[in-house]
């Protein structure tokens, strides 16, 4: 038989001889500790026990008498007591009574030795005395001086072998349970391993008590170790064991582990009960495994079990999180048919589900219904519904609910306030957002996210001054900015070109021990590139790398794109190759930047080489790739190659976007091929797209070039009918064309219509008006246009002055012509060759090509 537990099964320890234990008589000094109280059996009257007494009744014990006074006697030895106990091994009551008597003898050597272990073996041999043995053990182990678990197990086993007792598992299970009851968990664990090593298996009830106690004491790793050993030793366990271990795993948030316990138990044939299934459903919900949760509910239904309300609630909420409202509503109906009412958690979850799929009306109707049914909405309910209204841009209802919530005595949380502010901003109700923000600041609930929301919004809109005011208020309220706060402010200033301010903010972050991240540096790199400060952009990138901040793909693409935009496409390509060597994988956008850069630099061959490289990598060119190439070919009047790219797009199933169509249409318009341009224009609608204002403007410009103002005006009317707003380019092109064909009245009407729509003319529009009027001999009216420009603080260009000067020359008003020349000089404008040609020779050709190209 094995005598020691191997170190691999239990904690390694040094075994020492059994230490003498505190006598039981000392334990009895405390309430409910004496053997008498434990057994409720009266002690024999020792005064009546004599050595020559008459024979005792069958159940009595012959107690020896001493020839000397007890005070002079050396006392009873363990061997004496054991011999007497063994003489009554078939009489547990007598053995117990004798042991009680012995414990009171002053000469008895009080230690936990063989006598106590023998008594326990005798007691458990009788079903009527098992509880007595259990109580003796519990009482004994409550003492601080009780020996370690392994030592007591060894002692009980040794006694059983020495005195011929069988290994009754009850005594060992009582011992294990005793350590648990005494909360001596380390000894309990050691006792468990010692028993199992000796092939003494704990009862399921005792095992469950051990595991649940360890879990309650937050000794979950120890419980996990014991349960793993149970599996290895193939020790029997039941559904209560599984439930305990699943709950232990969930306490630590280990849903996968809890699921493993359930599956293993189910596969092992353990009869599982409803609580285990309920817990398994909860696990599936935590993992957002909606189908698994629903399957478990079906299994429970097949077994005749009605899931509790909480289980239904968990699954319905999970269905909503998975955006499966059909299943959520089905389970809600099943919940009602099972005898439950829709609770507030379910109702709130369903409201969220409704608005997430865009059905705000149903969410609001459900809210009204639960109020009608007597449910009182709480803070979470209002938060969900207000957020739904904000997302769906129904700010009137959001505000109404907010007021209703406050009227009900529910104070708004910062989450609700932040939802409202975001909603107002997304609905372009900036004033209401600021008002809500100010209320939140006064109420003391605005947090850094509240401030960040407004700062981000203003920076995105280029309103850096407004963002700065929010920032200052945040500092005044002692709300510490985060890295996100700084990134927003840096972004806003970079977009406005305020790179010095952005750099100061970066320095401020360092002072405050806030670590700038890759987003911070990416924003700064992009900002320097957009300002044309290439060296500073590259320097900022290198600084980021030197600090150990790994660039993201976005950062790398920013560098490549930035170099391309400043005309350093070859440098960008070299950089990309170095990045690739370090593990960077270019995407289509990377190649598009290079293609666009080469095309803008007029290097079509290099652009096509990059295009070939893109295709060789296995990436598919996208619509931006083709649009960029088509635009480049068209600008270099290589319309055939552009059309080839168009055909390739179709062959690859890549649909052209409106921008690509406009590029091709513009190329045909410049070639005065309005038939082909019109075919492409019609194709836009055929492929399911809608022409935009720039497309219409291109077509109108094409017809204007051919003096076909009837077709141009038809397109203008079509724009209005389709609700596409005419912009400045539209009106300027039409006015120019109408003036060229001599329709001054209609041109004037369109100009007034443009002004009525608050579309202000720019210098190009004024140039068109001046030239058109001068060409028709209305120089004085053209002069009024110049005066209007001056009043609006719009500086006329040289072309306008040349046109007016030429107009006055034609009329013979040389004085006014030279005066305009002097005025032009006073305004800081430099006369060009055309100016001097007019002044010296009086020549002026109406052909616009001699006066410079007019951009519309």
TIFILUM-496642 format. One line per 5 residues: number of its first residue (from 0); for each residue x, y, z of C-alpha. Coordinates in Angstrom, 1 decimal. Layout:
REM residues N
NUM> X/Y/Z  ...
This chain:
REM residues 856
0> 0.0/0.0/0.0  1.2/3.6/-0.8  2.2/5.5/2.3  3.1/8.9/1.0  1.6/11.3/-1.5
5> 3.9/12.0/-4.4  5.1/15.6/-4.7  3.6/15.8/-8.2  0.0/15.2/-6.8  0.1/17.6/-3.9
10> 2.1/20.4/-2.5  5.7/19.3/-1.7  6.2/19.1/2.1  8.4/17.6/4.8  6.6/14.9/6.8
15> 7.1/15.1/10.6  5.8/12.9/13.4  2.3/13.6/14.7  2.5/16.5/17.1  0.7/16.0/20.5
20> -2.7/17.6/20.1  -4.5/20.0/22.5  -6.5/17.7/24.8  -10.2/17.5/24.1  -11.0/18.6/27.6
25> -9.5/22.0/26.7  -11.6/22.2/23.7  -14.7/21.5/25.8  -14.2/24.8/27.6  -15.8/26.6/24.7
30> -19.5/26.3/23.9  -20.5/23.3/21.8  -17.1/21.7/22.0  -17.2/18.9/24.6  -17.7/15.3/23.7
35> -20.7/15.2/26.0  -22.3/17.9/23.9  -21.3/16.3/20.7  -22.6/12.8/21.6  -25.5/13.7/24.0
40> -24.5/10.5/25.9  -24.1/10.7/29.7  -20.8/9.7/31.2  -20.7/6.7/33.5  -20.7/7.4/37.3
45> -17.0/6.8/38.1  -17.7/6.6/41.8  -19.5/3.3/41.3  -16.7/1.7/39.4  -14.5/-0.6/41.5
50> -12.0/-3.4/40.7  -14.0/-6.0/42.6  -17.4/-4.9/41.4  -20.0/-7.3/40.3  -20.3/-8.1/36.5
55> -21.5/-5.1/34.5  -24.4/-5.1/32.1  -23.6/-6.1/28.6  -23.2/-2.5/27.3  -21.2/-1.1/30.2
60> -17.4/-0.7/30.3  -15.3/-2.1/33.1  -13.2/0.9/34.1  -9.9/0.0/35.9  -9.2/1.4/39.2
65> -5.7/2.5/40.4  -4.0/1.3/43.5  -2.4/4.7/44.1  -4.0/8.1/44.1  -4.4/9.6/40.6
70> -2.0/12.4/41.6  0.7/9.9/42.2  -0.2/7.7/39.2  1.8/7.9/36.0  -1.5/7.9/34.0
75> -3.0/5.8/31.3  -0.9/5.2/28.2  -2.2/5.3/24.6  -1.6/1.6/24.4  -3.8/1.0/27.5
80> -6.6/3.1/26.0  -6.3/1.5/22.6  -6.4/-2.0/24.1  -9.6/-1.2/26.0  -11.2/0.5/22.9
85> -10.4/-2.5/20.8  -12.0/-4.7/23.4  -15.2/-2.9/22.5  -14.8/-2.5/18.8  -18.2/-4.1/18.3
90> -19.8/-1.8/20.9  -19.4/1.8/19.6  -21.4/3.3/22.4  -19.3/1.7/25.1  -16.1/2.6/23.3
95> -17.3/6.2/23.2  -18.3/6.3/26.8  -14.9/4.9/27.8  -13.0/7.4/25.7  -15.0/10.2/27.3
100> -14.0/8.9/30.7  -10.4/8.6/29.8  -10.2/12.1/28.5  -11.1/13.4/31.9  -8.4/11.5/33.7
105> -5.5/13.9/34.7  -2.9/11.2/34.2  -3.8/10.5/30.6  -1.3/11.6/28.0  -3.4/13.8/25.8
110> -2.3/13.6/22.2  -3.9/12.7/19.0  -2.7/9.3/18.6  -4.0/5.9/17.9  -6.8/6.1/20.5
115> -8.7/8.9/18.7  -8.2/7.3/15.3  -9.3/3.9/16.7  -12.4/5.5/18.2  -13.3/7.0/14.8
120> -12.9/3.7/13.0  -15.1/2.0/15.6  -17.8/4.7/15.4  -18.0/4.7/11.6  -18.4/0.9/11.6
125> -21.9/1.5/13.0  -24.4/3.4/10.9  -26.0/4.7/14.1  -22.8/6.4/15.2  -21.5/7.9/11.9
130> -22.9/11.3/12.8  -21.1/11.2/16.1  -17.8/10.5/14.3  -18.5/13.4/11.9  -19.2/15.8/14.8
135> -16.1/14.7/16.6  -13.9/15.4/13.5  -15.6/18.8/12.9  -15.1/19.8/16.5  -11.5/18.6/16.5
140> -10.5/20.3/13.3  -11.9/23.7/14.5  -8.9/23.8/16.8  -5.9/25.8/15.6  -3.6/23.0/16.7
145> -5.2/20.3/14.6  -2.5/18.6/12.4  -2.1/19.0/8.7  -4.5/17.2/6.3  -2.0/14.7/4.9
150> -0.7/13.7/8.4  -4.2/13.0/9.7  -5.0/10.9/6.6  -1.8/8.9/7.0  -2.6/8.4/10.7
155> -6.1/7.1/10.1  -4.8/4.7/7.4  -2.0/3.4/9.5  -4.4/2.7/12.4  -6.8/0.9/10.1
160> -4.0/-1.4/8.9  -2.4/-1.8/12.4  -5.6/-2.8/14.1  -7.4/-4.5/11.3  -10.1/-2.0/10.4
165> -11.3/-1.7/6.9  -10.8/1.6/5.0  -14.3/3.0/5.5  -14.6/5.9/3.1  -17.0/7.7/5.4
170> -14.4/8.7/8.0  -12.1/10.1/5.3  -14.9/12.0/3.7  -15.9/13.4/7.1  -12.2/14.4/7.5
175> -12.2/16.2/4.1  -15.5/17.9/4.9  -14.2/18.9/8.3  -11.3/20.8/6.9  -13.7/22.6/4.5
180> -16.1/23.5/7.4  -13.1/24.8/9.4  -12.2/26.9/6.3  -8.7/25.3/6.4  -8.7/25.2/2.6
185> -5.1/24.4/2.1  -5.4/21.4/4.4  -8.6/20.4/2.6  -6.9/20.5/-0.7  -4.0/18.4/0.6
190> -6.4/16.0/2.3  -8.2/15.6/-1.1  -5.0/14.8/-3.0  -3.8/12.4/-0.2  -7.1/10.5/-0.3
195> -7.2/10.3/-4.1  -3.6/9.1/-4.2  -4.5/6.3/-1.9  -7.5/5.4/-4.1  -10.0/6.7/-1.5
200> -12.4/8.6/-3.7  -14.4/11.5/-2.2  -18.2/11.3/-2.2  -19.8/13.6/-4.8  -21.5/15.7/-2.1
205> -18.2/16.2/-0.3  -16.4/17.0/-3.5  -19.0/19.6/-4.4  -18.7/21.1/-0.9  -14.9/21.4/-1.4
210> -15.2/23.0/-4.8  -18.0/25.5/-3.9  -16.1/26.6/-0.8  -12.9/27.2/-2.8  -14.9/29.2/-5.3
215> -16.6/31.3/-2.6  -13.2/31.9/-1.0  -12.0/33.1/-4.5  -9.5/30.3/-4.7  -10.6/29.6/-8.2
220> -7.3/28.3/-9.5  -7.2/25.8/-6.7  -10.7/24.7/-7.5  -9.8/24.4/-11.1  -6.8/22.2/-10.2
225> -8.9/19.9/-8.1  -11.5/19.5/-10.8  -8.9/18.8/-13.4  -7.6/16.0/-11.1  -11.2/14.7/-10.9
230> -11.2/14.3/-14.6  -7.8/12.7/-14.7  -8.7/10.2/-12.0  -12.1/9.6/-13.5  -13.8/10.4/-10.2
235> -17.6/10.6/-10.4  -19.2/14.0/-10.3  -22.6/15.4/-11.0  -24.4/18.4/-12.4  -23.8/20.4/-9.2
240> -20.1/20.0/-9.8  -20.5/21.3/-13.3  -22.6/24.2/-12.2  -20.0/25.2/-9.6  -17.1/25.1/-12.1
245> -19.0/27.0/-14.7  -19.9/29.7/-12.3  -16.3/29.9/-11.2  -15.2/30.4/-14.8  -17.8/33.1/-15.3
250> -16.7/34.9/-12.2  -13.3/35.4/-14.0  -15.0/36.1/-17.3  -13.7/32.9/-18.9  -16.7/32.0/-21.0
255> -14.7/29.6/-23.2  -13.7/27.6/-20.1  -17.3/27.5/-18.8  -18.5/26.2/-22.1  -15.8/23.5/-22.1
260> -17.0/22.2/-18.7  -20.6/22.0/-20.0  -19.7/20.2/-23.2  -17.3/17.7/-21.5  -20.0/16.9/-18.9
265> -22.7/16.5/-21.5  -20.5/14.3/-23.7  -19.5/12.2/-20.6  -23.1/11.4/-19.9  -23.5/13.5/-16.7
270> -27.2/14.1/-16.1  -27.5/17.8/-16.3  -30.2/19.8/-14.6  -31.9/23.2/-15.5  -29.4/25.4/-13.6
275> -26.6/24.0/-15.6  -28.5/24.7/-18.9  -29.4/28.2/-17.7  -25.7/28.9/-17.1  -24.8/27.4/-20.5
280> -27.3/29.8/-22.1  -25.7/32.7/-20.3  -22.3/31.5/-21.5  -23.5/31.4/-25.1  -24.9/34.9/-24.7
285> -21.6/36.2/-23.3  -19.9/34.9/-26.4  -22.7/36.4/-28.6  -23.4/33.0/-30.0  -27.1/33.6/-30.7
290> -27.7/30.3/-32.5  -26.1/28.2/-29.7  -28.2/30.0/-27.1  -31.4/29.4/-29.0  -30.5/25.7/-29.5
295> -30.0/25.3/-25.8  -33.4/26.9/-25.2  -34.9/24.4/-27.6  -33.3/21.5/-25.7  -34.7/22.8/-22.4
300> -38.1/23.0/-24.0  -37.8/19.4/-25.3  -36.9/18.3/-21.7  -40.0/20.0/-20.4  -38.2/22.7/-18.6
305> -39.5/26.3/-18.6  -36.5/28.7/-18.8  -36.6/31.4/-16.1  -37.3/35.0/-17.0  -33.6/35.9/-16.8
310> -32.6/33.3/-19.4  -35.2/34.6/-21.8  -33.9/38.1/-21.2  -30.3/37.1/-21.9  -31.1/35.5/-25.2
315> -33.4/38.2/-26.4  -30.7/40.8/-25.6  -28.1/38.7/-27.5  -30.4/38.5/-30.6  -30.7/42.3/-30.6
320> -26.9/42.6/-30.3  -26.6/40.4/-33.3  -29.1/42.5/-35.2  -31.6/39.6/-35.5  -34.8/41.3/-34.5
325> -37.0/38.5/-36.0  -35.6/36.0/-33.6  -35.6/38.5/-30.7  -39.3/39.2/-31.3  -40.1/35.5/-31.6
330> -38.5/34.8/-28.3  -40.3/37.7/-26.7  -43.6/36.1/-27.7  -42.4/32.7/-26.4  -41.5/34.4/-23.1
335> -45.0/35.8/-22.8  -46.5/32.5/-23.6  -44.4/30.9/-20.9  -46.2/33.1/-18.4  -43.8/36.0/-18.1
340> -44.4/39.7/-18.8  -42.0/41.8/-20.9  -39.6/43.3/-18.4  -37.9/46.6/-18.7  -34.5/45.1/-19.8
345> -36.2/43.2/-22.7  -38.2/46.2/-23.7  -35.2/48.5/-23.6  -33.2/46.0/-25.7  -35.9/45.7/-28.3
350> -36.2/49.5/-28.6  -32.5/49.5/-29.4  -32.9/46.8/-31.9  -35.7/48.7/-33.6  -33.8/51.9/-34.0
355> -30.6/50.2/-35.1  -32.5/48.8/-38.1  -33.9/52.3/-38.8  -37.3/51.6/-37.4  -37.5/54.4/-34.8
360> -41.3/54.6/-35.0  -41.6/51.0/-33.6  -39.1/51.8/-30.8  -41.2/54.9/-29.8  -44.4/52.9/-30.0
365> -42.9/50.2/-27.7  -41.9/52.9/-25.3  -45.4/54.2/-25.1  -46.8/50.7/-24.6  -44.6/49.8/-21.6
370> -45.5/53.1/-20.0  -49.1/52.3/-20.6  -48.6/48.8/-19.1  -47.2/50.2/-15.9  -43.5/49.8/-16.4
375> -41.4/52.8/-15.3  -38.6/53.7/-17.7  -35.3/54.1/-16.1  -32.1/56.0/-17.0  -31.0/53.2/-19.3
380> -34.3/53.2/-21.2  -34.2/56.9/-21.8  -30.5/56.8/-22.8  -31.2/54.1/-25.4  -34.2/55.9/-26.9
385> -32.6/59.3/-26.9  -29.6/57.8/-28.6  -31.9/56.2/-31.2  -33.6/59.5/-31.9  -30.2/61.2/-32.2
390> -28.8/58.6/-34.6  -32.0/58.9/-36.7  -31.7/62.7/-36.6  -35.1/63.1/-34.9  -33.8/65.8/-32.5
395> -37.2/67.1/-31.7  -38.2/63.8/-30.1  -34.8/63.4/-28.5  -35.3/66.7/-26.8  -38.9/65.8/-25.8
400> -37.7/62.6/-24.2  -34.8/64.4/-22.4  -37.3/66.9/-20.9  -39.7/64.0/-19.9  -36.8/62.2/-18.2
405> -35.9/65.2/-16.1  -39.5/65.8/-15.2  -39.6/62.2/-13.9  -36.8/63.1/-11.5  -34.1/61.2/-13.5
410> -30.9/63.2/-13.8  -29.2/62.9/-17.2  -26.0/61.0/-17.4  -23.0/62.2/-19.3  -23.7/59.4/-21.8
415> -27.1/60.9/-22.6  -25.7/64.4/-22.8  -23.0/63.3/-25.2  -25.6/61.5/-27.4  -27.6/64.7/-27.6
420> -24.6/66.8/-28.5  -23.5/64.4/-31.2  -27.1/64.3/-32.5  -27.4/68.1/-32.7  -24.0/68.3/-34.5
425> -24.9/65.6/-37.0  -28.2/67.5/-37.7  -26.2/70.7/-38.2  -27.9/72.2/-35.1  -24.6/73.7/-33.8
430> -26.4/76.2/-31.6  -28.4/73.6/-29.8  -25.3/71.4/-29.3  -23.5/74.3/-27.7  -26.5/75.0/-25.5
435> -26.6/71.4/-24.4  -22.9/71.5/-23.8  -23.1/74.6/-21.6  -25.8/72.9/-19.5  -23.6/69.9/-19.0
440> -20.7/72.0/-17.9  -22.9/73.9/-15.4  -24.3/70.6/-14.1  -20.7/69.4/-13.6  -21.3/66.2/-15.7
445> -19.3/67.1/-18.8  -16.3/64.8/-19.2  -13.4/64.8/-21.6  -15.5/62.9/-24.2  -18.0/65.7/-24.1
450> -15.3/68.3/-24.8  -13.6/66.0/-27.4  -16.9/65.7/-29.3  -17.2/69.4/-29.9  -13.4/69.9/-30.5
455> -13.4/67.2/-33.1  -16.5/68.6/-34.8  -15.1/72.1/-35.0  -11.7/71.0/-36.2  -13.3/68.8/-38.9
460> -15.2/71.8/-40.1  -12.2/74.0/-40.1  -13.5/76.2/-37.2  -10.3/76.1/-35.2  -11.2/79.2/-33.3
465> -14.4/77.7/-32.0  -12.5/74.5/-31.1  -9.9/76.6/-29.2  -12.7/78.2/-27.1  -14.0/74.7/-26.1
470> -10.4/73.7/-25.3  -9.9/76.8/-23.1  -13.1/76.0/-21.3  -12.0/72.4/-20.7  -8.8/73.7/-19.1
475> -10.7/76.1/-17.0  -12.9/73.3/-15.7  -9.8/71.3/-14.9  -10.7/68.5/-17.2  -7.4/67.0/-18.4
480> -7.1/66.7/-22.2  -6.3/63.3/-23.5  -4.1/62.3/-26.5  -7.3/62.3/-28.5  -8.0/65.9/-27.5
485> -4.5/66.9/-28.6  -4.8/65.0/-31.8  -8.0/66.7/-32.7  -6.5/70.2/-32.1  -3.4/69.3/-34.0
490> -5.5/68.0/-36.9  -7.6/71.2/-37.0  -4.5/73.5/-37.0  -2.8/71.4/-39.6  -5.8/71.7/-41.9
495> -5.7/75.5/-41.5  -2.0/75.5/-42.2  -1.2/76.6/-38.6  1.8/74.2/-38.3  3.6/76.3/-35.7
500> 0.5/76.0/-33.4  0.3/72.3/-34.1  4.0/71.9/-33.2  3.4/73.8/-29.9  0.6/71.4/-29.0
505> 3.0/68.4/-29.6  5.5/70.0/-27.3  2.8/70.6/-24.7  1.9/66.9/-24.8  5.5/66.0/-23.9
510> 5.4/68.4/-21.0  2.3/66.7/-19.7  3.8/63.2/-20.1  1.2/62.4/-22.8  2.8/60.2/-25.4
515> 2.1/61.2/-28.9  1.0/58.2/-31.0  1.3/57.2/-34.6  -1.9/59.2/-35.4  -0.4/62.4/-33.9
520> 2.7/62.1/-36.1  0.7/61.0/-39.2  -1.5/64.2/-38.9  1.6/66.4/-38.6  3.4/64.7/-41.6
525> 0.2/65.2/-43.7  -0.1/68.8/-42.5  3.5/69.7/-43.6  3.0/68.0/-47.0  -0.2/69.9/-47.6
530> 1.6/73.1/-46.8  4.4/72.2/-49.3  7.0/71.9/-46.5  8.4/68.5/-47.7  11.6/68.5/-45.6
535> 9.7/69.2/-42.4  7.2/66.4/-43.3  10.0/63.9/-43.8  11.7/65.2/-40.7  8.6/64.6/-38.6
540> 8.3/61.1/-40.1  11.9/60.3/-39.2  11.4/61.7/-35.7  8.5/59.4/-35.2  10.5/56.4/-36.3
545> 13.4/57.4/-34.0  11.1/57.4/-31.0  10.3/53.8/-31.7  6.7/54.5/-33.0  6.1/52.1/-35.9
550> 4.4/53.8/-38.8  1.1/52.3/-39.9  0.1/51.7/-43.5  -1.8/55.0/-43.3  1.4/56.8/-42.3
555> 3.4/55.2/-45.1  0.8/56.0/-47.7  0.6/59.6/-46.4  4.4/60.0/-47.0  4.2/58.5/-50.5
560> 1.1/60.5/-51.4  2.6/63.7/-50.0  5.8/63.3/-52.0  3.8/62.7/-55.2  1.7/65.8/-54.6
565> 4.8/68.0/-54.3  6.3/66.7/-57.6  8.7/64.2/-56.1  7.1/61.1/-57.4  10.5/59.4/-58.2
570> 11.5/60.0/-54.5  8.2/58.6/-53.4  8.7/55.4/-55.5  12.2/55.0/-54.0  10.7/55.4/-50.5
575> 8.0/52.8/-51.2  10.6/50.3/-52.3  12.5/50.8/-49.0  9.3/50.5/-47.0  8.5/47.3/-48.9
580> 11.9/45.9/-47.9  10.9/46.5/-44.2  7.6/44.6/-44.5  5.2/47.2/-45.9  2.7/45.9/-48.4
585> 1.5/48.5/-50.9  -2.2/48.7/-51.5  -4.0/49.9/-54.6  -4.1/53.4/-53.1  -0.3/53.4/-52.9
590> 0.1/52.7/-56.6  -2.7/55.2/-57.4  -0.7/58.0/-55.7  2.4/57.1/-57.8  0.3/57.0/-61.0
595> -1.3/60.3/-60.3  2.1/61.9/-59.4  3.7/60.7/-62.6  0.8/61.8/-64.7  0.8/65.3/-63.2
600> 4.5/65.5/-63.9  3.8/64.6/-67.5  5.6/61.2/-67.3  3.0/59.0/-68.8  5.4/56.1/-69.4
605> 6.4/55.9/-65.8  2.7/56.0/-64.8  2.0/53.1/-67.1  5.0/51.2/-65.6  3.6/51.6/-62.2
610> 0.2/50.5/-63.5  1.9/47.3/-64.8  3.6/46.8/-61.4  0.2/47.1/-59.7  -1.3/44.4/-62.0
615> 1.7/42.1/-61.5  1.4/42.2/-57.7  -2.0/40.5/-58.0  -3.9/43.6/-56.9  -6.8/44.7/-59.1
620> -6.8/48.3/-60.3  -9.9/50.2/-59.0  -12.0/52.9/-60.4  -9.6/55.6/-59.0  -6.7/53.9/-60.9
625> -8.5/54.0/-64.2  -10.0/57.5/-63.6  -6.5/58.9/-62.9  -5.1/57.3/-66.1  -8.1/58.4/-68.2
630> -7.8/61.9/-66.9  -4.1/62.0/-67.7  -4.6/60.7/-71.2  -7.4/63.1/-71.9  -5.4/66.1/-70.7
635> -2.7/65.1/-73.1  -5.3/64.7/-75.8  -4.6/60.9/-76.1  -8.3/60.1/-76.2  -7.7/56.7/-77.9
640> -5.7/55.5/-75.0  -8.3/56.9/-72.6  -11.0/54.9/-74.4  -8.9/51.8/-74.3  -8.7/52.2/-70.5
645> -12.5/52.6/-70.5  -12.9/49.4/-72.4  -10.5/47.6/-70.0  -12.6/48.7/-67.1  -15.7/47.3/-68.6
650> -13.9/44.0/-69.4  -12.9/43.6/-65.8  -16.3/44.5/-64.5  -15.2/47.7/-62.9  -17.9/50.3/-63.1
655> -16.9/53.8/-63.9  -17.9/56.5/-61.4  -19.3/59.9/-62.2  -15.9/61.4/-62.0  -14.5/59.0/-64.6
660> -17.4/59.7/-66.9  -16.9/63.4/-66.5  -13.2/63.1/-67.5  -14.1/61.3/-70.7  -17.0/63.7/-71.5
665> -14.7/66.6/-71.0  -12.2/65.2/-73.4  -14.8/64.8/-76.1  -16.2/68.3/-75.4  -12.7/69.7/-75.9
670> -12.5/68.0/-79.2  -16.0/69.4/-80.0  -17.3/65.8/-80.4  -20.6/66.4/-78.6  -22.1/63.3/-80.1
675> -19.7/61.0/-78.3  -20.0/63.3/-75.2  -23.8/63.0/-75.2  -23.6/59.2/-75.6  -21.4/59.0/-72.5
680> -23.7/61.4/-70.7  -26.7/59.2/-71.4  -24.8/56.2/-70.3  -24.4/57.6/-66.8  -28.1/57.2/-66.2
685> -28.1/53.8/-67.9  -25.6/52.3/-65.5  -27.6/53.6/-62.5  -25.7/56.7/-61.7  -26.9/60.3/-61.6
690> -25.1/63.2/-63.4  -23.8/65.7/-61.0  -23.5/69.5/-61.4  -19.9/69.2/-62.7  -21.0/66.8/-65.4
695> -23.8/69.1/-66.5  -21.3/72.0/-66.5  -18.9/70.1/-68.7  -21.7/69.3/-71.2  -23.0/72.9/-71.1
700> -19.4/74.2/-71.7  -19.1/71.8/-74.7  -22.2/73.2/-76.3  -21.2/76.8/-75.4  -18.0/76.2/-77.3
705> -20.0/75.4/-80.4  -22.4/78.3/-79.8  -25.2/75.8/-79.4  -26.9/77.6/-76.6  -30.2/75.9/-77.3
710> -28.8/72.6/-76.2  -26.9/74.2/-73.3  -30.2/75.8/-72.0  -32.0/72.4/-72.4  -29.4/70.9/-70.0
715> -29.8/73.9/-67.6  -33.6/73.3/-67.5  -33.0/69.5/-67.0  -30.8/70.3/-64.1  -33.5/72.3/-62.4
720> -36.2/69.7/-63.1  -34.0/67.0/-61.5  -33.3/69.1/-58.4  -29.6/69.5/-59.2  -28.5/72.9/-58.0
725> -26.8/75.2/-60.5  -23.6/76.6/-59.2  -21.4/79.6/-60.1  -19.7/77.6/-62.9  -23.1/76.8/-64.5
730> -24.3/80.4/-64.5  -20.9/81.8/-65.7  -20.8/79.3/-68.6  -24.4/80.1/-69.7  -23.9/83.8/-69.4
735> -20.7/83.7/-71.4  -22.4/81.7/-74.2  -25.5/83.9/-74.3  -23.4/87.0/-74.5  -21.4/85.5/-77.3
740> -24.6/84.8/-79.3  -25.9/88.3/-78.5  -28.7/87.3/-76.1  -27.9/90.0/-73.6  -31.4/90.0/-72.1
745> -31.4/86.3/-71.1  -27.8/86.6/-69.9  -28.9/89.4/-67.6  -31.9/87.4/-66.4  -29.6/84.5/-65.5
750> -27.2/86.9/-63.7  -30.0/88.3/-61.6  -31.2/84.7/-60.8  -27.7/83.8/-59.7  -27.6/86.8/-57.4
755> -31.0/85.9/-56.0  -29.7/82.5/-55.0  -26.9/84.2/-53.0  -24.3/82.9/-55.5  -21.7/85.6/-55.7
760> -19.8/86.2/-58.9  -16.0/85.8/-58.9  -13.4/87.4/-61.1  -14.1/84.9/-63.9  -17.8/85.7/-63.9
765> -17.0/89.4/-64.0  -14.5/88.9/-66.8  -17.2/87.1/-68.9  -19.6/90.0/-68.3  -17.1/92.7/-69.1
770> -15.9/91.0/-72.3  -19.4/90.1/-73.4  -20.7/93.7/-73.0  -17.7/95.2/-74.6  -18.0/93.0/-77.6
775> -21.6/94.1/-78.0  -20.5/97.8/-77.8  -21.9/98.3/-74.3  -18.6/99.6/-72.8  -20.3/101.8/-70.2
780> -22.3/98.9/-68.9  -19.1/96.9/-68.8  -17.5/99.8/-66.8  -20.3/99.5/-64.3  -19.3/95.8/-63.8
785> -15.8/97.0/-62.9  -17.3/99.5/-60.4  -19.4/96.7/-58.8  -16.2/94.6/-58.4  -14.5/97.5/-56.6
790> -17.4/98.0/-54.3  -17.3/94.3/-53.4  -13.5/94.5/-52.8  -12.9/92.1/-55.7  -9.6/93.0/-57.5
795> -10.1/93.1/-61.3  -7.5/91.1/-63.3  -5.4/92.3/-66.2  -7.8/90.7/-68.7  -10.7/92.8/-67.5
800> -8.7/96.0/-67.8  -7.4/95.0/-71.3  -11.0/94.4/-72.4  -12.2/97.8/-71.2  -9.2/99.6/-72.5
805> -9.7/98.0/-75.9  -13.4/98.9/-75.8  -12.7/102.6/-75.2  -10.1/102.6/-77.9  -12.7/101.3/-80.3
810> -15.0/104.1/-79.3  -12.2/106.6/-79.7  -12.2/107.5/-75.9  -8.4/107.4/-75.6  -8.5/109.5/-72.4
815> -10.6/106.9/-70.5  -8.5/104.1/-72.0  -5.2/105.6/-70.6  -6.9/106.5/-67.3  -7.9/102.8/-66.9
820> -4.3/101.9/-67.6  -3.1/104.2/-64.8  -5.8/102.8/-62.5  -4.5/99.3/-63.2  -1.0/100.3/-62.2
825> -2.3/101.9/-59.0  -3.9/98.6/-58.1  -0.6/96.9/-58.4  -1.4/95.0/-61.6  1.3/94.6/-64.1
830> 0.3/95.2/-67.8  1.1/92.4/-70.1  2.1/92.3/-73.8  -1.6/92.6/-74.8  -2.0/95.8/-72.8
835> 0.9/97.6/-74.5  -0.2/96.2/-77.9  -3.6/97.9/-77.4  -2.1/101.1/-76.1  0.5/101.5/-78.8
840> -1.3/100.3/-81.9  -4.9/100.4/-80.8  -5.3/96.9/-82.0  -7.7/94.6/-80.3  -8.9/91.4/-81.6
845> -12.0/89.9/-80.2  -10.7/86.4/-80.5  -10.3/85.2/-77.0  -7.2/83.2/-77.8  -5.3/86.5/-78.2
850> -6.4/87.6/-74.7  -5.6/84.5/-72.8  -7.7/81.5/-72.0  -10.8/82.0/-70.0  -11.4/79.4/-67.3
855> -15.0/78.6/-66.4
